[in-house]
Amino acid sequence: MTLSKKLFELISTYMSRPGHVSEAPAEADFVMSGLRAASAANMITRRKILSDVSDVLNCKSEELEFLFTETATPRPSVSNYEVMVPDFQTQLLAAAE
């Protein structure tokens, strides 16, 4: 299979029209941001955030607490490293243009 044929398949499969990448729904952004905020929040604030997130997900906030049970135990400090992650959407858009 040629590269241009592969590219055409990727574009036709993942784009509604060439050069267009659909936006994530606002609810998905809210849920991801809320869960990130909850991971750094104290217990009272975390419960309030999980309550809001559970309303969007149409579940009980208690059902989301499993996401944070592991964080209750203290973790040893680890070194932070900068990691570069390739942006495939940008590469795909550049190839499509």
C-alpha positions as CSV (number, residue, x, y, z in Angstrom):
1,M,0.0,0.0,0.0
2,T,1.4,3.4,-1.0
3,L,1.8,6.2,1.6
4,S,-0.7,8.4,-0.2
5,K,-3.2,5.6,-0.2
6,K,-2.7,5.2,3.6
7,L,-3.0,8.9,4.1
8,F,-6.3,9.0,2.1
9,E,-7.6,6.1,4.3
10,L,-6.6,7.9,7.5
11,I,-8.3,11.2,6.3
12,S,-11.5,9.4,5.2
13,T,-11.7,7.4,8.4
14,Y,-10.9,10.1,11.0
15,M,-11.9,13.4,9.4
16,S,-15.4,14.5,8.4
17,R,-13.7,16.5,5.6
18,P,-10.0,16.7,4.6
19,G,-8.2,19.0,7.0
20,H,-10.8,19.0,9.7
21,V,-10.3,17.3,13.1
22,S,-13.5,17.3,15.2
23,E,-13.3,19.0,18.5
24,A,-13.8,17.1,21.7
25,P,-17.2,17.7,23.3
26,A,-17.2,20.3,26.1
27,E,-18.4,17.6,28.6
28,A,-15.2,15.6,27.9
29,D,-13.0,18.7,28.6
30,F,-15.0,19.3,31.8
31,V,-14.6,15.7,33.1
32,M,-10.9,15.6,32.3
33,S,-10.2,18.9,33.9
34,G,-12.4,18.1,36.9
35,L,-10.6,14.7,37.5
36,R,-7.2,16.5,37.2
37,A,-8.3,19.1,39.7
38,A,-9.7,16.4,42.1
39,S,-6.4,14.6,42.1
40,A,-4.6,17.6,43.6
41,A,-7.5,18.7,45.9
42,N,-8.1,18.0,49.6
43,M,-10.8,15.5,50.5
44,I,-13.7,18.0,50.9
45,T,-13.0,19.8,47.7
46,R,-12.5,16.5,45.9
47,R,-15.9,15.3,46.9
48,K,-17.5,18.5,45.6
49,I,-15.6,18.2,42.3
50,L,-16.6,14.5,42.0
51,S,-20.2,15.4,42.6
52,D,-20.1,17.8,39.7
53,V,-18.3,15.3,37.4
54,S,-20.8,12.6,38.4
55,D,-23.7,14.8,37.3
56,V,-22.2,15.1,33.9
57,L,-21.5,11.3,33.7
58,N,-24.9,10.5,35.1
59,C,-23.5,8.3,38.0
60,K,-23.0,8.6,41.7
61,S,-20.0,10.4,43.0
62,E,-19.1,7.4,45.2
63,E,-18.6,5.4,42.0
64,L,-15.7,7.7,41.0
65,E,-13.8,7.5,44.2
66,F,-12.0,4.4,43.1
67,L,-9.9,6.7,40.9
68,F,-8.3,8.2,44.0
69,T,-8.0,5.3,46.4
70,E,-4.4,4.7,45.4
71,T,-3.5,8.3,46.1
72,A,-4.3,7.9,49.8
73,T,-1.1,6.0,50.4
74,P,2.1,8.2,50.5
75,R,4.3,7.8,47.5
76,P,8.1,8.1,47.5
77,S,9.4,11.1,45.7
78,V,10.5,10.5,42.2
79,S,12.4,12.5,39.7
80,N,10.5,14.4,37.1
81,Y,11.6,14.2,33.5
82,E,10.4,16.3,30.5
83,V,8.8,14.0,27.9
84,M,8.1,15.1,24.4
85,V,5.0,13.4,22.9
86,P,4.4,13.6,19.2
87,D,1.3,15.5,18.1
88,F,-0.2,13.2,15.5
89,Q,-3.1,15.5,14.7
90,T,-0.8,18.3,13.7
91,Q,1.3,15.9,11.6
92,L,-1.8,14.5,9.9
93,L,-3.1,18.0,9.2
94,A,0.3,19.0,7.7
95,A,0.3,16.0,5.5
96,A,-3.2,16.6,4.4
97,E,-2.5,20.2,3.3
